[in-house]
């Protein structure tokens, strides 16, 4: 099985690549632009594998993508390349539109041309999996779950760009017959997570004994999914999912942000004791614009139709995650020099109009 993975040096992408190469034994071509969140160190475990190749390229580069398709001859495309941090999208939306929308369009067009040149037998086995987020659905109230039928209602530039890319993928399936499947996942966490997101940032700030900032009152709720469970889900979806369908992937682990941070402090205090309990480092800061109140995924379709189940609950997954960061400072310490944890997502002050003359 030959699989082309875009964004394979990122957080979720690298977990998927490691799974496909080491567990499944597939031949994998990883394509990544290596922006700030793409890290070749995340592929260290597969860098010497005979069944893995890496291509440094931008999915917006149609020529490079066409060459990758024609030379590698993939049977599956697993498209994860995306700008993904809400806070960064608030202060710099252009990169999100370029990569998430234009990049997805480019990849779909290249895949369409490639698919047209396959034999009927090859076409029958070809699949394009577009990987997305639950944030496209907007915000839930106190009750209810996102299902595959939930109407889209994105709140941030990030989620709007992902919603647009979802619609493109589904349109290419309906209009051109490209065998596309779409997945929408809840918040991921685990090893190799760039330390701008809540869990890795909290772990590293707590280790350094610095402030642990939490937006608003910390009562925003997310459904947490261990990244290695997600990798298995994606392989299951592209293997057995029905063409043109959407599958939601969730861990069934709803937690408020304040509870997540407190749990990290408790785990760290047990593993690396300090005099001052780390929860005393918590500081509440002004909420971010458009902050969705609650996400929660109904993964029934994936579980019943395709037989996937999460192997980690939040407690077991978080303990594995904290332990990994304690044991792998070779990976994250260089990144802390690149991004020290300063607040992102501040809306830029608009330039004042020039005075009339």
C-alpha positions in Angstrom: 0.0 0.0 0.0 1.4 3.4 -1.1 0.1 6.3 1.0 0.9 10.0 0.4 0.5 12.0 3.6 0.4 15.8 3.5 1.4 17.6 6.7 3.2 14.5 7.9 5.8 16.4 9.9 3.1 18.1 12.0 1.5 16.8 15.2 -1.3 14.6 14.0 0.4 13.9 10.7 3.6 12.6 12.2 1.6 10.3 14.5 -0.2 9.0 11.5 3.1 8.5 9.5 4.7 6.6 12.4 1.6 4.4 12.7 1.5 3.7 8.9 5.2 3.0 8.6 5.9 1.1 11.8 2.6 -0.6 12.6 1.1 -1.1 9.1 4.2 -1.5 7.1 2.9 0.7 4.3 5.1 2.6 1.9 4.6 6.3 2.9 5.6 9.6 1.2 5.4 12.4 3.7 4.9 15.8 2.2 5.4 18.9 4.4 6.3 22.5 3.9 8.0 22.6 7.3 6.5 25.8 8.6 7.0 26.5 12.3 4.8 23.5 13.4 6.3 21.1 11.0 9.3 19.3 12.6 11.5 16.6 11.0 12.4 15.5 14.6 8.9 14.2 14.9 9.8 11.7 12.2 13.0 10.5 13.9 11.6 7.0 14.5 11.0 6.5 10.7 13.8 8.5 9.2 15.8 5.3 8.4 12.9 3.2 7.4 13.1 1.8 3.9 9.3 2.3 3.4 9.4 6.0 4.2 10.3 9.0 2.1 10.1 12.7 2.8 9.4 15.5 0.3 9.9 19.1 1.4 7.1 20.8 -0.6 4.1 23.2 -0.4 0.7 21.7 -1.2 0.0 25.0 -3.0 2.7 24.2 -5.5 0.8 22.4 -8.3 4.0 21.4 -10.1 5.5 19.8 -7.1 2.4 18.0 -6.2 1.9 16.7 -9.7 5.4 15.4 -9.7 4.9 13.7 -6.3 1.8 11.9 -7.6 3.3 10.8 -10.9 6.6 9.5 -9.3 5.2 7.9 -6.1 1.9 6.6 -7.7 -0.1 6.7 -4.4 -3.1 4.5 -3.8 -4.3 6.7 -0.9 -4.0 10.4 -0.2 -4.3 11.4 3.5 -4.5 15.2 3.5 -3.6 16.7 6.9 -1.6 19.7 5.8 -3.1 22.8 7.4 -2.5 25.9 9.5 -4.3 24.9 12.6 -4.0 27.3 15.6 -7.0 29.4 16.2 -5.0 32.2 18.0 -2.6 32.6 15.1 -5.6 32.7 12.7 -7.0 35.7 14.6 -4.0 37.9 14.0 -2.9 36.4 10.7 -5.7 34.9 8.7 -4.1 35.0 5.2 -1.8 32.0 5.8 -4.9 30.0 6.8 -6.8 30.9 3.7 -3.8 30.2 1.5 -2.9 26.8 2.9 -6.2 25.4 4.0 -8.3 26.7 1.1 -6.0 27.2 -1.9 -3.8 24.3 -0.8 -6.7 21.9 -0.6 -8.1 23.1 -3.9 -4.7 22.5 -5.5 -4.3 19.1 -4.1 -7.8 18.1 -5.1 -7.2 19.2 -8.7 -3.9 17.3 -8.9 -5.6 14.2 -7.4 -8.4 14.6 -10.0 -6.0 14.7 -12.9 -4.1 11.7 -11.5 -7.2 9.7 -10.8 -8.4 10.2 -14.4 -5.2 8.5 -15.6 -5.6 5.4 -13.5 -6.9 2.1 -14.8 -10.4 1.1 -13.7 -8.9 -1.4 -11.3 -6.6 1.3 -9.8 -9.5 3.7 -9.6 -11.5 1.2 -7.6 -8.9 1.1 -4.9 -8.0 4.8 -4.8 -9.1 7.0 -1.9 -8.6 10.6 -0.8 -9.1 11.3 2.9 -9.6 15.0 3.8 -8.9 15.4 7.6 -10.7 18.3 9.3 -11.9 19.5 12.7 -15.0 19.7 14.8 -14.5 23.5 15.0 -16.3 23.8 11.7 -19.6 23.1 13.5 -19.2 26.2 15.8 -20.3 26.1 19.4 -22.6 23.8 21.4 -24.8 24.7 24.3 -24.7 22.8 27.6 -26.2 19.7 26.0 -26.0 17.9 22.7 -23.2 16.5 20.5 -21.8 17.3 17.0 -23.0 14.7 14.5 -22.2 14.3 10.8 -25.4 16.1 10.1 -24.7 19.2 12.3 -24.8 22.4 10.2 -21.6 24.3 9.8 -21.2 27.5 11.8 -17.5 28.4 12.1 -16.4 31.1 14.5 -12.7 31.8 13.8 -10.7 32.4 10.6 -9.2 29.0 11.2 -12.5 27.1 11.4 -13.9 29.1 8.5 -10.9 28.1 6.3 -11.3 24.4 7.3 -15.1 24.6 6.6 -14.3 25.9 3.1 -11.8 23.1 2.5 -14.4 20.5 3.7 -16.9 21.9 1.2 -14.3 21.8 -1.6 -13.5 18.1 -0.9 -17.2 17.1 -0.8 -17.9 19.1 -4.0 -15.0 17.4 -5.8 -16.6 14.1 -4.8 -20.1 15.0 -6.1 -19.1 16.9 -9.2 -16.1 15.0 -10.4 -16.5 11.6 -8.9 -13.3 11.8 -6.9 -13.4 9.1 -4.2 -13.3 11.4 -1.2 -14.0 10.7 2.4 -14.0 13.4 5.1 -13.2 13.2 8.8 -13.8 15.8 11.6 -12.0 15.3 14.9 -12.2 16.7 18.3 -9.2 18.3 20.2 -6.1 16.1 19.9 -3.3 15.8 22.5 -0.3 13.6 23.0 3.5 13.4 22.2 5.1 15.7 19.6 2.6 18.5 20.1 3.9 22.0 19.3 3.9 23.9 22.6 1.5 26.7 21.6 -1.6 24.5 22.3 -3.2 24.2 25.8 -1.8 20.9 27.0 1.8 21.0 25.9 2.1 24.7 26.8 0.7 24.0 30.3 3.1 21.1 30.8 6.2 23.1 29.9 5.2 26.2 31.7 4.4 24.2 34.8 7.8 22.5 34.6 9.4 25.9 34.3 7.4 27.3 37.2 5.9 30.1 35.2 2.4 31.4 34.9 -0.3 29.1 33.5 -2.7 31.4 31.6 -6.3 30.3 31.0 -8.8 32.2 28.9 -11.8 33.7 30.6 -13.1 31.6 33.5 -11.6 28.4 32.1 -15.1 26.9 31.7 -14.9 26.3 27.9 -15.3 22.6 27.2 -13.5 20.4 24.8 -13.7 16.7 23.9 -10.1 15.3 24.1 -8.8 12.7 21.7 -5.4 11.0 22.2 -3.5 11.5 18.9 -2.5 7.8 18.5 -6.2 6.8 18.7 -6.8 9.4 16.0 -4.1 7.9 13.8 -5.8 4.5 14.0 -9.2 6.1 13.3 -7.9 7.8 10.1 -6.4 4.5 8.8 -9.8 2.8 9.6 -11.7 5.5 7.8 -9.7 5.4 4.6 -9.7 1.6 4.6 -13.4 1.0 5.2 -15.2 4.3 5.1 -17.9 4.9 2.4 -17.0 7.3 -0.4 -18.6 10.7 0.0 -19.3 10.2 3.7 -18.2 12.1 6.7 -17.0 10.4 9.9 -16.6 12.3 13.2 -13.7 11.2 15.5 -14.0 11.9 19.2 -12.5 10.6 22.4 -15.7 11.0 24.5 -13.6 12.9 27.1 -15.3 16.3 27.8 -13.3 18.5 30.1 -13.3 22.2 31.0 -10.1 24.0 30.3 -9.6 24.7 34.0 -10.0 21.0 34.8 -7.5 20.0 32.1 -4.9 22.4 33.5 -5.5 21.3 37.1 -5.2 17.7 36.1 -1.8 18.4 34.4 -0.6 20.1 37.6 -1.7 17.1 39.7 0.1 14.6 37.4 3.3 16.7 37.3 3.3 17.3 41.1 3.2 13.5 41.5 6.0 12.8 39.0 8.2 15.9 39.7 7.4 17.2 43.3 7.9 20.8 44.1 7.3 22.9 47.3 4.5 25.0 45.7 1.6 23.1 44.2 1.6 23.9 40.5 -2.1 24.8 40.4 -1.1 28.0 42.2 0.5 29.2 39.0 -2.9 29.4 37.3 -3.8 32.9 36.0 -7.0 33.9 34.3 -6.6 36.2 31.3 -8.9 38.0 29.0 -10.8 35.6 26.8 -10.0 35.3 23.1 -12.4 36.7 20.5 -15.0 34.3 19.2 -14.1 31.6 21.8 -16.5 28.7 21.3 -18.1 27.5 24.6 -18.2 23.8 24.0 -17.3 21.1 21.6 -18.4 17.5 21.9 -18.3 14.8 19.2 -20.7 11.9 18.6 -18.5 9.2 17.2 -21.3 6.6 17.0 -21.1 6.3 13.2 -17.4 5.6 13.2 -17.7 3.2 16.1 -20.7 1.2 14.9 -20.1 1.3 11.1 -16.3 0.9 11.0 -15.6 -0.7 14.4 -13.2 1.9 15.8 -12.8 2.5 19.5 -10.6 4.9 21.4 -8.0 2.9 23.5 -7.1 5.7 25.8 -9.4 7.6 28.2 -8.3 11.1 29.2 -6.6 10.2 32.4 -4.4 7.4 30.8 -3.7 9.5 27.7 -2.7 12.6 29.8 -0.4 10.6 32.0 1.3 9.1 28.9 1.6 12.6 27.4 3.1 14.2 30.5 5.6 11.3 30.9 6.6 11.7 27.2 7.4 15.4 27.7 9.4 14.6 30.8 11.5 12.0 28.9 11.9 13.9 25.6 13.3 17.4 26.2 15.5 16.8 23.2 12.4 17.4 21.1 10.7 20.3 22.8 13.5 22.3 24.2 14.6 23.8 20.8 11.0 24.7 20.2 10.8 26.7 23.4 13.5 28.9 22.1 11.4 29.4 19.0 8.2 30.0 20.8 8.4 30.8 24.5 4.7 30.8 25.3 3.8 34.4 24.8 0.1 35.1 24.1 -1.0 34.8 20.5 -4.3 35.9 18.8 -4.4 39.5 19.8 -6.4 41.4 17.2 -4.0 43.9 15.6 -4.8 47.6 16.1 -6.3 49.0 13.0 -4.4 51.8 11.3 -6.0 55.2 11.8 -7.2 56.9 8.6 -5.0 59.7 7.4 -6.1 63.2 8.2 -8.0 65.0 5.5 -6.0 67.7 3.6 
